[in-house]
Amino acid sequence: MNRNSIRRATTCCLTAAVVLTSSSFVSHAAVDAGAGSLISAAQDEVQVDSKQNVAKNSSSTAGVSNTIAKSLTKKSADTSIQEVQNETPKSEYDDIAIAQVDNYVNVRSSASEDGEVLGKLYNNSACTVLGTEGDWYKIHSGDVEGYIKAEFLVLGDAELAKSVGRRVADVKTDALNVRAESNTEAELLGQVPEGEELTVVEEKDGWVKVAIEEGDGWVSGEFVDCSTHYVVAESKEAEEARLKKEEEERKAAEEAARQAEEARRAEEAGRSSSSQTSQSVDTSSSSGTESYSEASSSESSSTDSSASYAAPSGGNGQAVADYACQFIGNPYVWGGTSLTNGADCSGFVMSVYAAFGVSLPHSSSALAGVGYGVSQDAMQPGDIVCYSGHVAIYIGGNTVVHASTEETGIKLTSPANYRGIVAVRRIF
């Protein structure tokens, strides 16, 4: 091979190296820029590099080199465009991180353990990752934005996010029909009032499958708003406010229970006094006795009729459970609040607690926010157990009492987790 041949071969190798470098540039930059501008940018870079590396070559060799460069650059740019077009759409879970800790991890004001504690992210709670700083993630969750060490979070795991999140359907019509199949002619399983929050089982073709007490059924998607709920971080201020509210509610419940107990004792004392008066009258005269006995009998009959259910006694969860169980067998009535003549699930819970001087909302979803939360494995008698579109009172022994359906009325059900439990709330 003569000297000119060696020079031409070397020139071709240098040109090819420049083009491959440019190909790498296009592939990397295509994610952040438009494809058209990338082609131009890639050609400019190749031309600049080519001039710097082959300026001393002969005009004929440079012409061949430029032809090869343009061909490879166009191919590289076309490949980059194809890569952008075929790029997998970003998943909704890519930026979601789930806390995996024993209890909670602190959210700090800076990427340092010396940073101020802004709030807490509890185990299996979710946050959105905004960026990284060293081995820390900058996150946003609820009303908290700060830093958490990356080792305490699992980022972008769709299956984990789905397992800890809850897909819900918020009812936005007065009485939502829930049907056995996804069509308007299917059997009606039940109805749900506006404002309730139902667990979503499945979504397809404009219909949403939800869980209710009567079973899983379908509702039209136009009457619900679907979203995914996660447990999020609690700010330092929110935690303080929650603890204060819980303490106030505990004190109010204790006071209501004390008053209920005093009323019960006063009633018992009144009955005892009445009984002693009756016995005294019986010793006076036979005519007087007959007259008083009739009146006493009439009063007793009236009292027994209204007092066939014992008045609430005590001021704890067990007293609530005992009182609630007296009404087993009474009817379920949509929208009802009467423990004797009929109540729906939230009306039943509301009325039971009203007997203890505690005011609660007439909504199963709203009841999921009263009192303070406890874990399922820590349930005690009197706790309010919330399900999708339903609510009950725990009585112990893995059993709940609740106004179930029109067919069954108020009844006991075991186990307590016969359906997925959304929340457990404690008043006493």
C-alpha positions in Angstrom: 0.0 0.0 0.0 1.5 3.4 -1.0 1.6 6.5 1.2 -1.5 8.1 -0.5 -3.5 4.9 0.1 -2.6 4.9 3.8 -3.6 8.6 4.1 -7.0 7.9 2.5 -7.7 4.9 4.7 -6.8 6.9 7.8 -9.0 9.8 6.8 -12.0 7.4 6.3 -11.5 5.9 9.8 -11.4 9.3 11.4 -14.6 10.4 9.7 -16.4 7.3 10.7 -15.4 7.9 14.3 -16.8 11.4 14.2 -20.1 10.2 12.8 -20.6 7.5 15.5 -20.0 10.1 18.2 -22.6 12.2 16.6 -25.0 9.3 16.6 -24.6 8.9 20.3 -25.4 12.6 20.7 -28.6 12.4 18.8 -29.9 9.4 20.7 -29.2 11.1 24.0 -30.6 14.5 23.2 -33.8 13.3 21.4 -35.6 13.0 24.7 -35.3 16.7 25.4 -35.6 18.3 22.0 -37.7 18.2 18.8 -36.7 15.7 16.2 -36.3 18.3 13.4 -33.9 20.5 15.4 -31.9 17.4 16.4 -31.2 16.6 12.8 -29.9 20.1 12.2 -27.9 20.0 15.4 -26.4 16.6 14.6 -25.4 17.8 11.1 -23.8 20.9 12.5 -21.8 19.0 15.0 -20.6 16.5 12.4 -19.6 19.3 10.1 -17.7 21.1 12.9 -15.9 17.9 14.0 -15.2 17.0 10.4 -13.6 20.3 9.7 -11.5 20.0 12.8 -10.3 16.5 12.1 -10.0 16.4 8.3 -9.2 20.0 7.3 -5.8 18.9 6.0 -7.2 16.2 3.7 -7.4 16.5 -0.1 -10.6 18.0 -1.6 -11.6 14.7 -3.2 -11.2 12.7 0.0 -13.1 15.3 2.0 -16.0 15.1 -0.5 -16.2 11.3 0.0 -16.0 11.7 3.7 -18.7 14.4 3.9 -21.0 12.1 1.8 -20.5 9.2 4.2 -21.0 11.6 7.2 -24.3 13.0 5.9 -25.6 9.5 5.1 -24.8 8.1 8.5 -26.0 11.3 10.3 -29.4 11.1 8.5 -29.6 7.4 9.5 -28.7 8.2 13.1 -31.3 11.0 13.3 -34.0 8.8 11.7 -33.2 6.1 14.3 -33.5 8.7 17.1 -36.8 9.9 15.8 -38.1 6.3 15.7 -36.8 5.8 19.3 -38.8 8.9 20.4 -41.9 7.6 18.7 -41.6 4.2 20.2 -40.8 5.4 23.7 -43.1 3.8 26.3 -45.5 6.4 27.8 -44.6 7.4 31.3 -46.5 5.4 33.9 -48.5 7.2 36.6 -46.4 5.3 39.1 -43.0 6.3 37.9 -42.7 9.2 40.3 -44.6 7.7 43.2 -42.6 6.4 46.1 -43.9 4.3 49.0 -42.5 4.4 52.5 -41.3 1.0 53.7 -40.4 1.6 57.4 -41.3 0.1 60.8 -43.5 3.1 61.8 -42.7 6.4 60.1 -39.9 8.4 58.6 -39.3 12.1 59.2 -39.7 14.6 56.3 -36.9 17.2 56.7 -36.4 20.7 55.5 -33.0 19.8 53.9 -31.2 16.8 52.6 -29.6 16.2 56.0 -30.4 14.5 59.3 -29.8 18.0 60.8 -32.7 19.4 58.8 -35.8 20.6 60.6 -38.6 17.9 60.9 -41.5 19.2 58.8 -43.7 16.1 59.1 -44.0 12.3 59.1 -44.5 9.8 56.3 -45.9 6.6 57.8 -45.3 3.1 56.5 -47.0 2.3 53.2 -47.8 6.0 52.7 -47.1 7.6 49.4 -45.2 10.6 48.1 -44.3 12.1 44.8 -40.5 12.3 44.1 -39.5 15.8 42.8 -35.8 15.2 42.5 -32.7 13.8 44.2 -29.9 15.4 46.2 -27.2 12.9 47.0 -28.8 9.9 48.7 -31.9 11.9 49.6 -35.2 12.4 47.7 -37.0 15.7 47.5 -40.7 14.7 48.0 -44.2 16.1 48.1 -46.9 14.4 50.0 -50.2 15.8 51.3 -49.3 19.3 52.5 -45.7 18.5 53.2 -42.7 19.1 50.9 -39.2 18.2 52.0 -36.5 15.6 52.0 -36.4 11.9 52.9 -33.4 9.5 52.7 -33.8 7.3 49.6 -33.2 4.1 51.6 -36.6 4.5 53.3 -38.6 4.8 50.0 -39.4 2.4 47.1 -39.7 4.4 43.9 -41.6 3.5 40.7 -42.9 0.1 41.9 -46.3 0.0 40.3 -47.4 -3.2 42.1 -46.5 -1.9 45.5 -48.2 1.4 44.8 -51.4 -0.4 43.7 -51.4 -2.6 46.7 -51.2 0.3 49.2 -53.5 2.7 47.2 -57.2 2.5 47.1 -59.2 3.2 43.9 -62.5 4.9 44.9 -65.6 6.2 43.3 -67.3 9.3 44.8 -71.0 9.2 44.3 -72.4 12.5 42.7 -76.1 11.7 42.4 -78.9 11.5 45.0 -79.5 7.8 44.8 -77.0 5.8 42.8 -78.3 2.5 41.4 -75.9 -0.5 41.8 -76.7 -3.3 39.4 -75.7 -6.9 39.0 -74.4 -6.4 35.5 -73.0 -3.4 33.5 -76.3 -2.4 31.9 -79.4 -0.5 32.9 -81.6 -3.6 32.5 -79.7 -5.7 35.1 -81.0 -6.6 38.5 -80.8 -3.8 41.1 -78.6 -4.8 44.0 -78.9 -1.7 46.0 -78.7 2.1 46.2 -76.0 4.4 47.5 -76.6 8.1 48.6 -74.7 11.1 47.3 -71.4 11.8 48.9 -70.5 8.2 49.7 -67.1 6.9 48.7 -67.1 3.3 47.3 -64.1 1.0 46.6 -63.6 0.4 42.9 -63.2 -3.3 41.9 -63.1 -2.8 38.1 -63.6 -0.3 35.4 -64.7 -0.9 31.8 -66.6 0.6 29.0 -68.0 3.5 30.9 -69.1 1.3 33.9 -67.5 1.0 37.3 -67.7 -2.1 39.5 -67.9 -1.1 43.2 -68.2 -2.9 46.5 -71.4 -2.4 48.6 -72.9 -4.3 51.4 -75.2 -6.3 49.1 -72.2 -7.4 47.0 -70.1 -6.1 44.2 -72.1 -4.4 41.5 -71.9 -2.0 38.5 -72.6 1.7 38.4 -72.6 4.1 35.4 -69.4 6.0 35.2 -71.2 9.3 34.6 -72.6 9.3 38.1 -69.2 8.8 40.0 -65.8 10.4 40.1 -63.0 7.9 40.2 -59.6 8.5 41.8 -56.8 6.7 43.6 -56.3 7.5 47.3 -53.1 7.0 49.2 -52.2 7.7 52.8 -50.0 10.8 52.7 -47.6 12.5 55.0 -48.8 14.4 58.0 -47.3 17.8 58.7 -46.1 18.7 62.1 -48.9 21.3 62.4 -51.5 18.8 61.3 -50.3 16.2 63.8 -50.6 18.7 66.6 -54.1 19.7 65.5 -55.2 16.0 65.2 -53.8 15.1 68.6 -55.6 18.1 70.2 -58.9 17.2 68.4 -58.6 13.6 69.6 -58.0 14.7 73.2 -61.0 17.0 73.1 -63.2 14.3 71.6 -62.0 11.8 74.3 -62.9 14.3 77.0 -66.3 15.1 75.5 -67.0 11.4 75.2 -66.0 10.8 78.8 -68.3 13.7 79.9 -71.2 12.3 77.9 -70.7 8.9 79.4 -70.6 10.4 82.9 -73.8 12.2 82.3 -75.5 9.1 80.8 -74.4 7.1 83.9 -75.8 9.8 86.2 -79.1 9.7 84.3 -79.3 6.0 84.6 -78.7 6.0 88.3 -81.2 8.7 88.8 -83.8 6.7 86.8 -83.0 3.6 88.9 -83.4 5.6 92.1 -86.7 6.9 90.8 -88.0 3.4 90.1 -86.9 2.2 93.5 -88.7 5.1 95.2 -91.8 4.4 93.2 -91.7 0.8 94.2 -91.4 1.7 97.9 -94.4 4.1 97.6 -96.4 1.3 96.0 -95.7 -1.1 98.8 -96.6 1.6 101.4 -100.0 2.2 99.7 -100.7 -1.5 99.6 -100.8 -1.5 103.4 -103.4 1.2 103.7 -106.7 -0.1 102.5 -108.0 -2.6 100.0 -109.9 -0.1 98.0 -107.0 2.2 97.7 -104.8 -0.6 96.8 -107.0 -1.7 93.9 -107.1 1.8 92.5 -103.3 2.4 92.8 -102.5 -1.0 91.5 -104.4 -0.4 88.3 -102.6 2.9 87.8 -99.3 1.4 88.6 -99.9 -1.5 86.3 -100.8 0.8 83.5 -97.6 2.9 84.1 -95.5 -0.2 84.3 -96.9 -1.6 81.1 -96.1 1.7 79.3 -92.6 1.8 80.8 -91.9 -1.8 79.9 -92.9 -1.2 76.4 -90.5 1.7 76.0 -87.9 0.3 78.3 -87.7 -3.2 76.8 -84.3 -2.0 75.8 -82.0 -1.2 78.6 -80.8 2.4 78.8 -77.1 2.9 78.0 -74.9 2.4 81.0 -71.2 3.1 81.5 -69.0 5.3 79.3 -66.7 3.0 77.4 -66.6 1.0 74.1 -68.0 -2.2 75.8 -71.1 -0.3 77.0 -71.6 0.9 73.4 -71.3 -2.6 72.0 -73.7 -4.0 74.7 -76.3 -1.3 74.0 -76.1 -1.8 70.2 -76.6 -5.5 70.4 -80.1 -5.1 72.0 -81.5 -4.0 68.6 -80.5 -7.1 66.7 -83.4 -8.3 64.6 -84.9 -4.8 64.1 -85.4 -3.6 60.5 -83.1 -1.9 58.0 -84.7 1.2 56.5 -83.0 3.3 53.9 -82.3 6.7 55.4 -83.7 5.6 58.8 -82.3 6.5 62.2 -84.6 4.6 64.6 -83.1 1.8 66.5 -86.5 0.2 66.9 -88.5 1.1 63.8 -85.6 1.0 61.3 -82.2 2.5 60.5 -79.7 2.2 57.7 -76.0 1.4 58.5 -74.8 4.9 59.4 -78.1 5.8 61.0 -77.7 2.8 63.3 -74.2 3.8 64.4 -75.2 7.5 64.7 -78.2 6.6 66.9 -76.3 4.2 69.1 -73.7 6.8 69.9 -76.3 9.5 70.3 -77.6 7.5 73.3 -74.2 8.2 74.9 -74.3 11.9 74.1 -72.0 11.6 71.1 -73.1 13.4 67.9 -72.0 11.6 64.7 -72.7 12.2 61.0 -75.3 10.2 59.1 -72.9 9.0 56.4 -70.7 5.9 56.3 -67.9 7.8 54.5 -68.0 10.7 57.0 -67.8 8.3 59.9 -64.4 7.2 58.6 -63.1 10.5 59.8 -64.6 10.7 63.3 -62.7 10.0 66.5 -59.2 8.7 65.9 -57.9 5.8 63.9 -56.7 2.4 65.2 -55.3 -0.6 63.4 -57.5 -3.6 62.6 -55.4 -5.8 64.9 -56.1 -3.4 67.8 -59.9 -3.2 67.5 -61.9 -3.0 70.7 -65.6 -3.2 71.5 -67.4 0.0 70.5 -65.0 0.8 67.6 -66.6 2.0 64.4 -65.6 -0.3 61.5 -65.9 1.3 58.0 -66.2 -0.6 54.8 -66.9 0.5 51.2 -70.3 2.3 51.5 -71.0 0.6 54.8 -70.3 0.9 58.5 -70.7 -1.3 61.7 -69.8 -1.4 65.4 -67.2 -3.9 66.6 -68.4 -5.9 69.7 -65.4 -8.1 70.2 -64.7 -11.7 69.3 -64.0 -10.7 65.7 -67.7 -9.8 65.3 -69.6 -6.6 64.3 -73.2 -5.6 64.8 -74.7 -3.5 61.9 -77.8 -2.6 60.0 -76.9 -4.8 57.0 -79.6 -4.9 54.3 -83.4 -4.8 54.0 -83.4 -8.6 53.8 -81.4 -9.1 57.0 -82.0 -6.0 59.1 -79.8 -5.4 62.1 -77.6 -8.4 62.7 -74.2 -9.8 63.8 -71.5 -10.7 61.3 -68.3 -12.6 61.8 -65.5 -12.3 60.9 -65.3 -8.5 61.2 -63.2 -8.4 58.0 -65.9 -10.3 56.0 -65.4 -7.4 53.6 -62.3 -5.2 53.1 -62.0 -2.8 56.0 -61.4 0.8 55.0 -60.9 2.3 58.5 -61.4 1.7 62.2 -62.3 4.7 64.3 -62.4 4.9 68.1 -64.6 7.3 70.0 -64.2 6.0 73.6 
